[in-house]
Amino acid sequence: MPSYREEVEAEIAKLVGAFLDSAEEHYGLLPEVDVFAIVAGFSYTHAGEEPGEEETHSHDSVSFRFSDSKPWVQVGLLREALRLAESDD
């Protein structure tokens, strides 16, 4: 039986595969990927800490990692993703 981490890694790999398939369908061939990012939301409790009565976790966090470490690249990519997410297109 796979561990929770193995399940999460498999789910991420599946999502990446679907994303690349979609890019190929849109552009005809897979274009060069200049930079990529992973953005994740986490829910967690500190070691030994119990969640409150109506909550499953006591803390929420957003984290991200980029293939390019330059801050201006990271900010630009996040801004463009937010603009696309907020657009009507």
PEUR-V231873 format. One record per residue. N is the residue number from 0. PSI is psi in radians with two decimals (NA if undefined). OMEGA is omega in whole degrees, 0 to 359 (999 if undefined). NEAR is the number of other C-alpha atoms within 12 Angstrom. Layout:
N:PSI:OMEGA:NEAR
N:PSI:OMEGA:NEAR
This chain:
0:2.28:182:6
1:2.59:176:9
2:2.93:178:9
3:-0.74:179:10
4:-0.77:179:11
5:-0.65:177:12
6:-0.75:179:13
7:-0.77:179:14
8:-0.70:179:14
9:-0.69:179:15
10:-0.71:178:14
11:-0.77:179:17
12:-0.70:179:15
13:-0.74:179:14
14:-0.74:178:15
15:-0.76:178:17
16:-0.78:179:15
17:-0.67:178:14
18:-0.80:179:17
19:-0.66:176:21
20:-0.76:180:17
21:-0.72:178:16
22:-0.73:178:17
23:-0.72:179:16
24:-0.68:183:13
25:-0.76:186:12
26:-0.15:182:12
27:-0.89:173:11
28:2.76:179:13
29:2.05:178:16
30:2.93:178:15
31:2.30:177:11
32:1.91:183:14
33:-0.81:182:13
34:2.60:177:18
35:2.80:183:22
36:2.74:170:22
37:2.19:177:21
38:2.26:183:18
39:2.54:172:15
40:2.30:182:12
41:2.49:170:14
42:2.30:186:16
43:2.89:170:18
44:2.65:176:17
45:2.70:181:12
46:2.24:178:10
47:-0.06:182:8
48:2.36:179:12
49:2.39:176:15
50:2.75:176:17
51:3.04:185:11
52:-0.79:185:8
53:0.27:179:8
54:2.58:179:13
55:-0.42:179:14
56:2.69:184:18
57:-0.22:181:19
58:2.58:174:18
59:2.54:182:16
60:2.55:172:14
61:2.36:180:13
62:2.72:178:13
63:2.71:175:19
64:2.48:180:20
65:2.70:175:22
66:-0.25:178:17
67:2.22:186:19
68:-0.04:181:15
69:2.18:182:13
70:-0.69:182:13
71:-0.55:176:12
72:-0.79:181:19
73:-0.81:180:23
74:-0.77:180:18
75:-0.74:180:18
76:-0.76:178:26
77:-0.72:179:22
78:-0.75:180:14
79:-0.70:178:14
80:-0.74:178:17
81:-0.73:178:12
82:-0.78:178:13
83:-0.71:181:12
84:-0.56:182:11
85:-0.15:183:10
86:2.89:179:9
87:-0.09:182:6
88:NA:999:6
